[in-house]
Amino acid sequence: QGLAGPSLRASRQSLRRGRLLRAMPKRKEPDAKTRIDSLVVRDIRFPTSDFLDGSDAIHTDPDYSCAYVILKTSVAGLDGHGLTFSLGRGNEVIAACCRAYAPFVVGRFLEDIAGDMMGLYHALVNEQQLRWLGPEKGVSHMACGAILNAVWDLLAKQAGKPLWKYIVDLTPEQLVECIDFKYISDVLTKAEALEMLQAKRPGVAAREEEMRRDGFPAYTTSAGWLGYSDEKIRALCQEYIAQGLNHFKMKVGANLEDDIRRARVMREAIGPDRKLMMDANQRWEVSEAIENMKKLAFANPWWIEEPTCPDDILGHAAIARAIAPIGVATGEVAQNKVIFKQLLQSKAIKFCQIDSCRVAGPSEILAILLMSAKMGVAVCPHAGGVGLNEYVRHLAMIDYIIISGTLEDRVCESTSHLHEHFYDPVDVSGGTYKVATRAGYAEMKRESMDEFGFPTGSLWVKRLATSGEKAKP
């Protein structure tokens, strides 16, 4: 016992030290994750009404605007930028709604979001009190869209890729985990979506190379705004033809006699072989749309866009049946994926016009793209507003490369306004959108935010100080 005593005591002391060490709190390792530290919202407005850019039968003097979200992170120089589009007055309402969602975003880690996109998506879209403002529609849904656009921008930047490439590089299995199939499973299940994406994988590399080489077909609306004179329309048509564009859209709906005259002007300016599209911006009753399109059929329009109330699925279906072979196009203000589902189910549209800011970000857009592909309906993205062109070039290429795999009847809207305010502005040359090359989704220049921020930006301070100029609000 005497010989064993010291050894036993040492052994017991060692055990006690071991237990003590295990009980002590471990030193915290440096946090390798990227945390979202704050959500900043800017109210940005451009006075496009000065020159009637963007004018149509309903929106006669829009000021292209956006509620602009910046997600600041724990990594220096890594911020996420996202926006949703509006026409001026009311932009402050969307901005306030974006701020209301901040507590459900700030404090999250980007790596956790990447592994569970639906966790964040549902935390926003299904937030049980804010949801009452929708649900999944209107200002609250647009605010979710701005935030989720910023999140996807952040993910793509962290990966060092433009958003289209970031999504194209996700596996089919990863992609379906980024999509909410609730309320659309009667048309598209998760298993069907996975099968569709897997079936398109063999041609992905070739289609990506094609987009890098040739770009995605574009059309222009910039020659056909309702407030433009006949002379300006003619001159702009010639300018865009010289740039290689072969698809032109004109606004209609304010006055049928004017529409007939302007359709004749535009058809003569672009010639018989180029495509002419028309956009009534929700102006007509169902019966009125049918009668008016019969009178405009002489100009051989490829489609009539938003001929009536955007929520009237059966009305769109009736118009589509009555005016065929002229197609019906809609979607830029469709509230959510369920509206698109019903438009597709009822054969109400020949052309699906996704909008990058109306619904809850790329996740919901992926669902709409997949439903359209399954139903054999061509996707022709809506653009036009501030930042929308910069966004839809990604979405159009995602659709072609990994979902539809075809360019038949597919064109993406383009306009010539406000691109200079963005890093990596769109390049529409030779009649096609060229691929985005900068990491992320789209980002507005800091100096543009400072100049056009409402009402404290340098431009608005001057304008509001001018005699007779009033805030809107």
N, C-alpha and C positions, 0 to 999 in steps of 0.2 A: 504493500500500500504506500509505503514511504517513497519507493521509486516511482510509482505510478502517479502519485499526487500532483507534482508540478506539471506533468504532461497533461493530466486531465484538466487541471485548472487553466492551462494555456488553451486547451481545446475549447473549454467553455467560454473563455474570454473571446476567442476568435468567432465563435458562433454568435455571441452577443453583439460583437462589432458588425458582423455580417447582417444581423437583423436590423441593427441601427441604420446601417448604410442603405438597406432596402427600404426602410421606413422614411428616410429623408427625402424630401421633394427633389426630383431630378432637375438639373439645370435646364432651363428652357432653351431649346435649339433655336437659332435664328429662323424667323418665319420666312419660308421660301415662297409662300403663296402671295398672289397679288390681290389686295383688298380694295374694294370700292369705298373710297373715303368720303366722297360727297357727290351730290347731284346738283348741278347748276343749270338754270334755265334762262335763256335770253329770248326776248320778244324782238324779232327782226322783221322789218317791213321795207319794201322797195316801192317807190311811187310810180308803178307801171301805168297807172291810170292817166298819167300826163300825156301819153302817146297812144292810149287805147290798146296797148299790147295786152293780149289775153281777153279782149272783149268778145262777148257772145250774146245770144238772145236773152239770157237771164241775168248774166253778170256783166253789166254794161260798162263798169269802170273799176275793175279790180286793182288792188294794190297787192302784188304777189308778196306773200309773207310766210313766215314759219315760226313755230315754237321750237326753239333749238336747245337740245339737251347736251350737256357735257358731263360725263362721268369721270371724275378725277380719282386716280388710284394711288396706292402706296409706292408705286414704281415711278420714279422721276421721268417725265417725258412721255408716259403712257396714259393717254386719256381716250375715252370713247366718245364719239360725236354722233348724234342722231337728231332727226328733225321730223316734223309733220307739217304739211302745207296748209295754208289758209289764204283768204283773199283780203286781209286787212283787219277791219273791225271784227272783234271777237277773238283775235289771236291771243289777247291777254287771258281769255277764259281757258283756252287750251294750256297756256303756260302755267296757270294756277293749278290746273288738274295734274300736270306733270309733277309739280312740286308736292301735291298731295300723295303721290305714290313713292316719294323719296324714302320714307321709313322702311319700305319693303325691298329696297335695293341696296341702300347704303349699309356697309358692314359685311356684305357677302364677298366671298372669294371667287375670283374669276375661274380658277381651276375647278371649283365645285359646280359652277354654272355650266362649264363645258361638259362635265360629266352628267349633268341633270338639267338640261335646258327646260324641260317641262316643269321642273320644280319652281323655277323663277316665273315662267310663263303663267302657271296657275296662280302663283302668289299675287300677280298683278291682275290678270283678267278676271279671276274669281275672288278677288278681295271682297269679303262679304258685305261691307258697307258701301264702298265705292261702286261695287257692281250694280247697285240700285240705279245709278245714273245711266246705265246702258239697258240691259246687260249686253256686253259685246257689241256695242254700236255707239256712234256719235262721238262726242268730245272725249269721254272716258276711254274709249277704244283707240282713238287717235293718239291720246296721251300715252297709252301703253305702247302703241306703235313707235312713237318717237323714242321712248326709253329702250325698247327692244332693238330698234335700229342702232342705237348707241352701244348696246351690249354686243351685238354681232360685229359692229365696227371694231370694238375692243378685242374680241376674240381673234378676228382676222389680223389686226395689228400685232397682237402678241405672237401670232404664228408667222408674221412677216409676209403675209400674202394679201392680194386684193380679195374682197369678199367672194367674188365668183369663183376664184381658184380655191379658196378655203373650203367652200361648200362642195365643189367638184371633187376635191380630194378626200372628203369624208366617205367612208364605206356605206353601202346601202343600209347595213345594220345600224350604223351610227345615225344616218339621216332619219330613219323612221322613228328613232327615239327623240328627235327634235320636233315632231309633229303631233298635234292634238287631234285625234280622230273622233272625239266626242261630237255627236250630232250629225256626222257624215258617214258613219259606218254602214248605212243602208246603201250607199253608193260606192264607198271605198273603205276597205278594211286595212288594218295595219299589215296583214299578211299579203294582201293584194299589192299594196304599195311596195313592199319589200320585193315581191316577185317582179314587178314592173322595173324597179331600179336595177335589180340584178340582171334582168334581160338586156338592159341597155349598156351594161359595163363593157362588153367587148369592143364597142365603137367609140368609147369615150376619148381615148387618146387622139384618134383621127379627127374627131369633131372639135376637140380643143385646138388642135393644130390649124384646122380650117378657120376657126374664129380668130386666132392670132394672125393668120395670113390675110383673110378676106373681110372679117368683121361681120356684123349682123345687119340685115337689111333695115333701112330707116325710111320713114315718111315724114313730111313736114306739115305743120299747121301754121307756120309763120307767114305764109302768103295769104291766108284766108280768114283773118280775124274780121269780125262783123263790122268794126268801125273803120276799116280801111276803104279808101276810094277805089274805083275801078282802075284808075291809072296806077295806083300803088300795087294793086293785085297783079296787074299785067307785068310790071317791072320786077316784082319779087318772084313771080313764076319763072321768068327768064333767068333771074339770078340763080335760083335753086336748080333749074334744069342744067345750067352750066356747071353746077357743083356735083352733078351726077344723080340727083334725086328723080325718081320715077313715080312716086306716090304722093299725092297732094290732098289735103283736107281743107274744106271750107265750112264756115259756120252758117247755119240757116236757122229759121224759126221766128224771126221778128216780124217779117212782112213777106208774104208769099211772092208778090210781084217783084220785090227786090231780090228775093232768093232766085227766082227764075232768071232775072237779068244777070246776077252775079255768077250763077252756074254757067250761063252761056259764055260770059267773059272768061271764066276760069277754064272751061273746056277748050275754048278756042286758043287760050294761052298755052296750055300744056299739050294740045294735040289729041288725036283720037286714041292713041295706043297706051298712054300713061293712065294709071289708076287715079280716079277722083272719088273721094269719100266725103260724106256730109255729116254734120254734127248739130243736132237741134238742142242739145243741152237741156232736155226735160221739158221743153216748151209746150208740146202739143198734147191734146187729148188723143186717145187711141184712134178714134174714127178720123180725127183731123190728120194724124200722122199718115194713115193709110191713103187718104185723099191727096194730101200734099205730095207724098212720094210718087204717086201716079203722075202728077203734073211735073215732077222733077226728073222723071225717068228718062226723058229725052237726053239728059246729060250723061247717061250710063253710069250712075254712081255704083261703086263697089259695095258700100254699106251706108246705112244711116245709123248714126250713133246717138244713144240716149234720146230716142224719139218721144218718150213720155216719162211719167214718174218712175224713178229708179227702183222703187219698191214694188212696182206692179208687174209681177212675174207673168201673170196670165195675160195682161195687156201686151207685154212684149211678145208673147207667144202668138197672140192674135195678129199683131202687126207682121211678124215674121211669116206667117202663113199667107197673109194677104198680098205682100209685096215681093215675094220670091220671083225671080232669082236674086233680087237685091238682098243683101244680107243685113242682119241687125247686129249691132255691136254695142256692148255696154259693160259697165263694171267699175268705172273710175270712182263712183260714190256708192257702190254696193257695200253694205254695212259690214258684212262678215262672210265667212266661208259657207254659211247656210244659205244665204241669198244666192251665191254662185251655184251651190248644189241644186237649188230649185230652178234656176235659169237653165242649167244644163239638163236636168231631168225633163223639163217641159219643152225642150228644143226651142227655147225662146231666143237663143243667140247663135249666130254663126261664127262670131268672133268674141273671144273672152278678153276683156280689157282690165287686167290687174292694175292696181295702183299701189305704189310702194309705201304710201303713208296713210291710207284710209283704214287698213286692217292692222292687226297686231303683229307687225314685223315679218321678217323672212319665214318664220315657222308657219304662220298661217298662209302665207303666199305659197309655200311649198305644197301645202294641202290642196290649194286651188289649182296649181299647175298639174298636180297628179290627177285630180278629178277631171280636168279638161282633157288631158292626154287619154285617160280611159274612155271618155265619151267621144273622142275624135274631133274636138273643137279646137281651132287654132287660137293660140294666145298672141295677142297684139298689145303689148303693154301701153298704158296711158302715161304720158309725161306732160311737159309743158310748164308746170310751176317751178318755183325756185328749188333747185336741188333734185327735182324729179328725174331729169335726164341723167344726172350723175348716178342716181340709184338704179334706174331701170336697165341701163346697159348691163349691169351685173345680172339682173333677174332674167332678162331675155336670153343671155348666154347660158345661164344655169339650166333654163328650160330646154334649150336645144341640146346641150352637151350631155346631160344625164337623164332627162325625162322624156321629151318628145322625140328627139332624134331626127326631126324633119324641119325644113324651112318652108314647106309648102303653105302658101297663104299667110305667111308670118312676116310682119313688119313691126317695127317699134317706133312709136311717136318721137319726134324731135322738134324742138323749137330753138330759136337763136338767142334767147334772152338769158342774161344773168350768169352765164357760165364763168365769166371772168372773176367771180367772187369765190371760186372754189380752187383748192389745190387739185391738180390733175383734172382739169375741166374736160368735158366730153370732146371727143374728136369724131365728128361726123363728116367724113370726106369720101368722095367717090360713091356716095349714096349709102354708106354703111357706118354703123357704130364700130369704132375700134375698141379693142379690149382696154379696160382699166389696168394700169400698171402699178399704182401706188398702193401700199398696204392699207387695208381697211375698206370701208364702204364709200364714204364721201365726207369731206371736211371743209367747212367754210373758212376763208381767210380771216385772221384776227382783225385786220384793219377794216374789213367789210362789216364785221360785227360791230365794231366801234363806230363806224359811220352811220349804219342803218339801224342800229338798236333803237327801239321806240320806248319812250319819247326822248331819251337822253343822248342818243347818238348825234354826232356833229351835224349830219344833214337835217335831222328832225328839229334840233334846237334852232337852226337857222330858219327853217320853214315855219315853225310854229311861232317864231318871233316876228315873221313878216305880217304886215297888215292884212287882215282878212283870212289868214290861214288858221285853221282850227284843228285841234287834235281829234283823232278819229277812233275812239277816245284813247 
